[in-house]
Amino acid sequence: MTDTQVAAPSSTASEPATVDATEPLAPLRRNRPYVLLMSGLTTQSLGGGVARFAVPLLALGLTGSAAAAGVIAAVGQVGALVATLPAGVVADRTDRRRLVVVAASAAAVLWASAVVAAALGALTAWHLAAVLCGSAVAAAFLDPAISGAFRAVVPTAQLPTAYATAQGRDAVAGIAGGPVGGLLYGVAASLPLVGAVVGHAATAVCAWFVRAPLNDDVSEARATRPLGALREGLRFVWAVPLFRASLGLFVAVNVAVNGMLVGINLELARTGTPPVLIGVVGTVAAGAMLLGAFGAPALVARLRLGALTVLALVPIVLAFVGMALLQTYAAYVVLVGLGMLVVPAVNSAMAGYTAAITPDRMQGRLASVLGLSGVAAMPLAPLVGGTLLEVGGIGVVLWTLVVLLAATVVGLCLVRSLWRVGTPDTWADDALPMPAE
């Protein structure tokens, strides 16, 4: 339970997918709205993974400059940063099903324009940058809408399983994206981009066929001015100690982990490691995430959130220490896999608990505010990893980020609200009221 006063769900914090507590829950595979949403998102994740692999290569081919290719890739992050907070407000004021359909369709059209231009030999660096920026904006609107939609169609007790499945989906995309993208890129440079077109189109079509309501009545949300709604969302997040801690400490975790991976990849590249072997490091990490996703629901059901967080992060610290001591390719491959095994469990628990306790009409804003911290951290990881590598070599990268991650774990251990969160069967008791006007 969080430090703020809690209340039973009211008309502004309705229970998702209300069921009789005495009756066993039907498996998620029989939950038609959930299956439709997951089918579209799985296709999108796989198609997007294929496209993401090809984008840097395509950008390098268009510009002839690694630095310019990096700038093109960074444009997408700018689009996400600009759109994330407004997207959360829109997701709480709009029919979420319609928002998913429109945003996914817009992204599909943007990627299709790049495919057609590339096929005609007319694709330019500016065109590719515009597609990346526009698709990042579309993704910024999709994420909070999907977050609220999950809560609307999945019972609270099944939220950890739903989010663990999403973790597994993304891990599969991480495993398959590189090999499939490389194969398609060898046939035609524009072919991997078709994956993004198909994936976003599948999300739009599947969401269109969802007939279950994905929102409560939005008339009350629309009565508040957009800027006022945004302030309300920021105030709500800041009022919850666990959310405040998440904004800072989990950003540090992401910077440390991703900065470490960037530093290792750059070190392997500059020491002449074949690209296919460099890709193995990311594939092993994604494979560990996939394996961990299978066991995540059982761990979440048995462990409180604080214990689960420590169980997930301590192995990463130990793996980092091992890599710093050994500094060999084999150590990187083996230890990155061992370190990432429990990460899906803590991710699904945190996402499930957050969705379970947040009022329905605040879901979009909460997802966007918390998501902004992750979006803002993304450019920091390569900056930190690359700069530390340039200044002091791989040893400095590894030991510096070991210290950062270890300090963050200590900080999380001191967050009392994290340790008060129980297992999923108690999450509904922590449901929060809407903030006072």
Helices and strands as residue ranges (DSSP letters): G 28-30, H 32-63, H 66-93, H 96-119, H 125-153, G 156-158, H 159-187, H 191-208, H 219-222, H 226-239, H 241-270, H 275-302, H 305-326, H 329-339, H 343-357, G 360-362, H 363-377, H 380-392, H 394-413, H 416-419, H 424-427, G 428-430
